[in-house]
Amino acid sequence: MNWILRVLLVIGVLGLLAGFIVMHKKAVRKPKVKIAGKVQPVTNWPSFRGDPELTGTSNAQLPYKPKLVWTFKTGEPVESSPVISHGKVIFGCSDGNVYALRLRDGKLLWKFASGCAIEAPPLIAGDKIYIGNLAGDFFQLLITDGSVGWKYSCGKQIYGSANFFKTGDGRQTVIFGAYDFQLHCLDAATGSQLWSAPTKNFINGAAAVSPQLQVAVFGGCDAELRIVDLKDGKEARSVHLKSYIPGSPAIRNGIAYVGDYGKELCAVNLADGKILWSYAAKAEFSAPPAVTEEQVVAGDHAGILHFIDRNSGKELRRFQAAGEINAGPVICDNNVVVADKAGMVYILNMDTAVERWKYETGLPVNASPAVVDGQIIIADSGGNIYLFGSP
């Protein structure tokens, strides 16, 4: 009789253990999208596209049905993609100001008058902000109060975000392109120029940085995708694309992904400059793509969001938005966050491209979203900033 009781006891314990394991597996939410490499902490989105490679990806978790938590209104359009760090939302505005809002409630903490309209997204590195305006002035600001650390002038419009890297000797540097046909590299501490890389036309987008390969990759209106050495700015190689490149590339595993105005999106091997594949659309690409280990997601001027196999360049699926897509999509939590010029903001399932949430701002959205745990920041051309979060 005792052995029967012992068997029943063992069976009961095993049943409880199995139930616990099942419950634990349900409780632990594993991301379905492979986002390898370094990504920013989920409490921060400190740079345009979230990381130096400009991948537009994050490990942040989103609420299933986000609700509008707060809004903030400026006096002019906001084309500058917001960034998030130190519990603050930072962005530039066409009124010439850099704004700092408290992430929690949207309260204005400070603003800095740059003297000219701003369309470039800010960069946050440590406790400093780096941002340029359309007069060609580039500033280092202290994130606590917006005070100026230094100012550098290139004399021509700056539309693209700065990027950040450390040299071999540990020096912190920032790079940005401008309408003077140059990619500028500055000492982040002093603002002194370290080098510049010449091109043959305007630079609109940001340069992606590969810390592993120690190169910067950027495009311009000369239709060239340029790969330059971070050490001295010398050009390693240049790849001619079908048409001019209005946006920014993204780098994943030594390959750059970039769209052009010739309605093509290309994958370029940075080691030898070879085009691995090109994907033809029916409309122009100006928004930067988002890239995971498996997929490239890019929006075009026809409002189509293309889901492309990263290795083969073949279309997997697509989503038709209400308007032209100029804002880069963001991938996180097995979802894609994207906005369009019809004023719609969407969350789509990454596996199916099926819409699971949307919000209508009523005004064009050209700035890329910023995403952190449980929160999405959107800016529109009416000068409105929106934070969506948990109900």
C-alpha positions, 0 to 999 in steps of 0.5 A: 500500500505504501508503494502505491501512495509513493507512486501517486505522490510522485505523479502529483509532484510531476504534474505540479512541476509540469504545470509550473513549467507551462505557466512559466513558458506562457509568462516569459515573452520571447521575441519572435523577431531576431534583432541581433547585435547591440541595441539600445536599452529599452528605456532609451532611443538616443539617436536617429534609428536607435543605434549607430548602424541605423537599423531602426530596431529595438527590444522594447515591448509595446502595449497591445492597444496603445492609448494617447497619454499626452500631447505637446504642441509647438508653433511650427512643423516638426520634421526632426525625428525625436530621440529619448534619453535621461527621461527626456524627449528631445527634438528640433522644430521648424521654429528654430528651437530644440525642445526638451520634454519630460517623458513621463508627462510631456512637460516642457523642461527647456528649449534652446533657440538655434537661430534657424529652422531645424529638420535634423534629428538630434543625437544624444551621447552621454549627457550631451545633445548634438544637432544641426540647423538649416543655417549650417550651425551645429551645436553641442548642448547640455541635456540638463538645461540646453546650455551651449557647449560649443558651436561649429558652422559649415555654412550650408543646410544640415538636414541629417542626424549626426552619428557618434563613434570612438576612435582607436585612442578612445576619442569621442567624435561626431559625424554629419553631412551637409549641403556643402557636399561634405561629411564632417567629423568633429571632436565631440568634446571641443567641436574642432574638425578632425576631417571631412570627406568630400562628395559631389552633391548634397547630403540629406541623410545620416551616415550609418557607422559600423564599429566592427568595420570602422567605416561610415556609410552614407549616400547623397544627391550624386547617387553614390553610396560612399564608404569612408574610413572612420580614422581619417575620412578617406574613401574606401570605395564608392558604389553608384546606384540608380538614382540619388539617395535622399535617405539614410542607409542601415547596416547589418552584418557588414551589409548596407541596405539603402533605397534611392529615388530610382525606385530601388532598394539595394544590399551592398557588401561593405567589404568589396562594394558589390551589390548583392541584390536590388529590389525594384518597387513602383515608387521612390524610396526616401525613408530609411529602412529597418533591418533585422537578421531576417528581414528588411522593411522599407516604405515608399512614396506610393505608401507601400511598406515592403517586407523583404528577405534580407538574404535573397532580396525577395518580397515576403509581404507588403502593407498598403498605408493610406499615404506616402511613407517618408518616415522610417519604420521601427521594428520591435516586439515582433511588430512594425511601427510606421507612420505616413503623410496621411497622418496615420500611425500603424502597428503591424504584425511582423509575420503577417503585415496585418494591422493590429492598431492605428491612430489618425493624427490628421497631419503628415508625419515625416519624422521617424518614431521613437520607441522605448518600453511601453511607449511610442513617440510621434511628431507631425507636421502640425508641430504636435508631439504624441506619446502613446503608452499603456491604457 
